[in-house]
């Protein structure tokens, strides 16, 4: 009996051992093959597909591309010529890792892959999160609940669903994938609803009630079917399984701290001086005999034309879709503080300008960094910061101020006028001719054009926004409540309070360019005997750019509910979709506005880039002409070729310009404050020159 039991036990052990060996061999035989595809010479459209043999299904695929889901055996939108990876695991926990590179087909793909590492390095500097690195806060994004969505089917947005039956009672514990409710559509079609996560179920819409995707009258947010409450807050994940984090970029902190510092240091000049800035902009204190070539209004228009652009449409759309309605509040607040920083840099831009014998003006941060710091016995630091600023300024003008604008202008115009599709080169030629006609004439010509284009494009865009907002006026209370709630008690799915704060501040910092120093170059050409006057004039710019235009874009998205979209549309397309939801032909109006924004930005940045170029290579007219010809060539290039990483790198250079610029502003802050006090006293004493037109009007 004992022998038979021992025999049986040994037999069972051998069977178990053999089975385990078989599993190991099966795992060992799990083969992973990659199929790599480069469908065209276009950049960033590489495809990788995994084929698995052996192992135990189901398989999981963890791609280095964060946007590829864990269940996807195929990853798309990959950068050609760069190394990627995928980790394949089966149900038994066995893993196989593969690295691969999508082969390149064109020069643009090769160039894109070589520039991308530089983008990553510059991005690591600009977007470094010092606070998270020091452990001051946890950057991980957590959620305490998950909304239960309506079935994702192709239906009209106003279709109603009857909650026919809740299969899981209120307060019950459900697991992900459990069937929890049955809905009935307009055509008596039944739809099953499944739990999107594990947790405690809450019914927001009761059994027998109806629900739709549209918000209720007098409310703002669309009603919820139900919510899954987590026992403990759960980290939010990217599709590939990586944990989502909110980074507080160093560049944003750098810009915001500078804005707050000068607001306090100059005793809230953005409030005290706003009325005077409007008087300056409308020409009350214009002196035709003062040195310079353009009026205060033309200087302001040139600076605004460079900042009011795609960032106010595409950038805000992305920010609001990521950060929710609450990002609007922080964006508005950052624009308010940015006014003081603009004041500081534009004052110095005029004060340290140089006017040659031909009347040509050379001014901007490169001048006050070079010569302003020299006055403080910081010659070497001044030279270094001035050269660094100029190098960054040239790169930024070719990329963010030029190629990005012509690229996006072609994109929006070709969508509205199919004739242009596939004709990027010829569109670029036409766009370059328009730009060339303006910039060849120099700053006078640029200022005259921007002074006419900027008011028109701003009025056109704001009126369009007001029509959309007026159409949805019944939701105004709910919209502003959503902004307030989102700003101070932000829902976790949008990244929490810190996430919304960061996104709002980041968009404002990128949009107004306060602290970047670019506007100081435009203002340096203004006709004035008082440099501080242009500091006051510049106060209007962040107000128009960020506090008005960006806020109007955000309100359009919020009022139309597009801030909660999951359509995957890009920035310009998302805003166009919001306009189109009210009037079908509104996207065409938006296309005109985007074209004007892109044109005016390209024109203004040509002057910024040229002044940076002449600081580096000399002030001769030949040097200027060389730059202008190169600049127009880049306009054509931007419209006709996809240059992903190149544009990203050049766009980052705009932000990097703030490093040398704000260092100089901090050092020269006492000088700015002293000049402001003297000017204030002259204004109070009535010692400033008043334009004769206004003298007659007041008499």
Secondary structure as UniProt FT lines:
FT   HELIX           2..28
FT   STRAND          31..38
FT   TURN            43..44
FT   STRAND          46..53
FT   STRAND          60..63
FT   TURN            66..67
FT   TURN            70..71
FT   STRAND          74..78
FT   TURN            80..81
FT   STRAND          83..89
FT   TURN            91..92
FT   STRAND          95..101
FT   HELIX           107..126
FT   HELIX           130..133
FT   TURN            134..135
FT   STRAND          142..148
FT   TURN            157..158
FT   STRAND          160..166
FT   TURN            170..171
FT   STRAND          173..174
FT   TURN            176..177
FT   STRAND          179..184
FT   TURN            186..187
FT   STRAND          190..194
FT   STRAND          199..203
FT   TURN            207..208
FT   STRAND          210..212
FT   TURN            217..218
FT   STRAND          226..235
FT   TURN            239..240
FT   HELIX           250..265
FT   TURN            266..267
FT   HELIX           269..272
FT   HELIX           274..281
FT   TURN            282..285
FT   TURN            288..289
FT   HELIX           296..307
FT   HELIX           311..315
FT   HELIX           316..323
FT   TURN            325..326
FT   HELIX           327..351
FT   STRAND          354..355
FT   TURN            357..358
FT   STRAND          361..362
FT   HELIX           365..367
FT   HELIX           368..372
FT   HELIX           373..374
FT   TURN            375..377
FT   HELIX           379..398
FT   HELIX           399..403
FT   HELIX           404..416
FT   HELIX           418..420
FT   TURN            421..422
FT   HELIX           424..439
FT   TURN            440..441
FT   HELIX           442..471
FT   HELIX           473..475
FT   HELIX           476..488
FT   HELIX           492..494
FT   HELIX           496..512
FT   TURN            514..516
FT   HELIX           518..523
FT   TURN            524..525
FT   HELIX           531..537
FT   HELIX           539..542
FT   HELIX           543..550
FT   HELIX           551..559
FT   TURN            560..561
FT   HELIX           562..564
FT   HELIX           571..580
FT   TURN            581..582
FT   TURN            584..585
FT   HELIX           586..617
FT   HELIX           621..640
FT   HELIX           644..667
FT   HELIX           669..684
FT   TURN            685..686
FT   HELIX           692..698
//
